Amino acid sequence: MIVLPATELVIVVVGFLIAFVLAFGVGANDVANSFGTSVGSKALSLRTACILATICELAGSILLGGRVSSTIRKNIIDLGQFNASANGTDLMLYGHLSALGGSCIWLLLATLFKLPVSGSHSIVGAVIGFSLVRFGKDGVNWSKVGEIVGSWFLSPIASGVVSTIIFFCIKKTVLEKDKPLTPALMTLPFLYGIIIAINTFAVVIEGLKSFGVHLPLWAIIVTPVASGLATVVIVLVLVIPLQRRRVQVHMYNIHNPKPPTCTEDNQNPWKRFRGTITRFISQYRSPPTTHNCVTNPDLENKLAKSTIGGNDSEADLLKTLDSTESSVRVSSPKKQTKGKNETGEISIPTEIEMKIETQTQAGLLKDRPEEAMVFSSAQVLTAMFGSFAHGGNDVSNAIGPLIGLWILITTGEIDSNVNTPIWILVYGGVGISVGLWIWGRRVIETIGEDLTTITPSSGVAIEIGSALTVLIASNLGLPISTTHCKVGSVVCVGRFRSKENVNWRLFLNIFMAWVVTLPVSGGTSALLMWILTRHIS
């Protein structure tokens, strides 16, 4: 049992409390990176997204969080400066506490104003800040900082390029086909297999080391390949037939809606109004279908004359249909207009059709029902992939300094090689999950719906590209910004789909939030460090 002096005990307790709040802020802010696009494209409800994210964030933090947290704890600052100081241990304790506080304050403020800032920027800036205030520029490992900052610029570009390539392949193989169902279904084995193989590789090459398991090289290669191939077989045998049947039933219901019957319910104005609104909305999802209990006598007479009149009947019929206003007719005995049918009318404005046509002409492909259903199911897996990668990288933002504080307290060594305690990784994962449930929906709206229009097919490409980039960085020990990667993918794919499909004003606001994160969190941490260490000479 560890017995701590009163001062150190207070520091540990306060550190754990701040770390939990910081993890809460990371979960509330950065959850948009993983599930924002899924919720934005309506592939998942917000509740379902939160449940899946909780599981994946915890798994990612436990299996992949140790490598990046070690970078935060040991590689950013020059530990030799603290070792050489007479009060180095005390300075490091207060430094870790200041880093937690500085990063926490900025992330919570950013979340309050719905700014998807980078948790990585925040914690790196905070660690730099507390070291600068005591040792100046000599207290920072600038070569490592340069490597990290360089990755911040390269990661969104790499993520955007990968996502754009994936979307280009989907566009050519599925979206541009006349019959998209079979091509869309055949992408599933490849998507599922590659995602499972990549995640398995990340776990066996790095994640198992946290549990003291070291696999031989052949096992590291064979395990992900075997898991990927097994996934492909399962998807081919089980998933594709079920998905095909599900899509076919859905398409049949779209094109063959059950017509309403003339019952007493149709005489109830409120029920009739609700039914009309439902049919009005369905006009945007399916080809026009005419079914009603009340007919238009004038239109019937025109059509009857047009269909009986000899050689010109077809032309007359087309003229009649062209001159007829597109409308949804509501049975209403209270509204009768002379020269019109005995029904109320809700006209479908032609501007909606023109807007859709303009978007298509501008190169903005919209998912058809078959594509949307197939890629919505795939988007669930890709979002889980992103959440797993996020937990592995961004848990370090919450608990990197906390791990340093705990190891320093328990070992008394500033530069210790002790492995990251698993229970602290779990602690950080729980804090992220709590923040996700309580506050996460605020930023989901910004990155998932406001920045650009996202469809299930583009959402799949965005999530795979960004998650793959983050996963590679986690295995390299680089605390990159998952926010950077996701926004980079969103902007690149949105730009590829259409020049007008990106909210550039909102993107500029997000970019400015990134720019100010490093100095603000660093300055806050430096101020806290100065206050806490005034009594230390």
Secondary structure as UniProt FT lines:
FT   HELIX           6..40
FT   TURN            41..42
FT   HELIX           46..70
FT   HELIX           71..75
FT   HELIX           79..84
FT   TURN            86..87
FT   HELIX           88..112
FT   TURN            113..114
FT   HELIX           119..135
FT   HELIX           136..139
FT   HELIX           142..170
FT   HELIX           171..175
FT   HELIX           181..205
FT   HELIX           207..211
FT   HELIX           217..234
FT   HELIX           235..239
FT   HELIX           240..255
FT   HELIX           264..267
FT   HELIX           269..282
FT   TURN            283..285
FT   HELIX           297..306
FT   TURN            307..308
FT   HELIX           310..312
FT   HELIX           313..322
FT   STRAND          327..331
FT   TURN            333..334
FT   TURN            338..339
FT   STRAND          343..347
FT   HELIX           350..361
FT   TURN            362..363
FT   HELIX           369..411
FT   HELIX           422..439
FT   HELIX           441..445
FT   HELIX           446..450
FT   HELIX           456..476
FT   HELIX           482..497
FT   TURN            499..500
FT   HELIX           504..532
FT   TURN            533..535
//
